[in-house]
Each structure stands twice: as structure tokens, then as C-alpha cells.
Amino acid sequence: MSFPDGDADDQRLRYAAGQIQQRHPYWLVFYGSHSRKIWAYPVFNAPPGTYFGEEDPAKLESRMSDTEMTWLRRMP
């Protein structure tokens, strides 16, 4: 079965979101089909308004890791 280009991108990004979620359990990660971005919201004590949306999974994961390094260290 082949997908139109948009459907293939959706499938790829949904899969990437799931993989990122597994590697970063302190985040809620999902793919937004309307925005065509992967979104990440921290479920740890980060500053209000901390969330990210990226089309590039690697860039998103880098931003998440940077945030974890700063804020998870402060958790008791």
C-alpha cells in the first residue's frame, strides 16, 4: 500500500513521536496532524509555558534534552 506524500510524512512523524516518547518518559509527546509538528509538553516541574513544537524530530529531541538537563536536576 502506498500513501500520498502527506500521509507518508504523517506516518513517519507519528512513529517518530512514539519513539521520542519512549526515550523521554517525563514528557507528553504527540504528533499534531493539522500543524504537522511533533509537540512535547513536560510533565515535570518546568517553568509555565514550557513546550515545544517542531517539524524536525531531532531538533525537538535536542530541545527536550536541554530542558531536562536544566530542570530535572532541580527535582528532589
Beta strands, then each sheet from edge to edge (+ up, - down):
strand 1: 27-32
strand 2: 37-42
strand 3: 52-54
sheet 1: 1+ 2- 3+
end
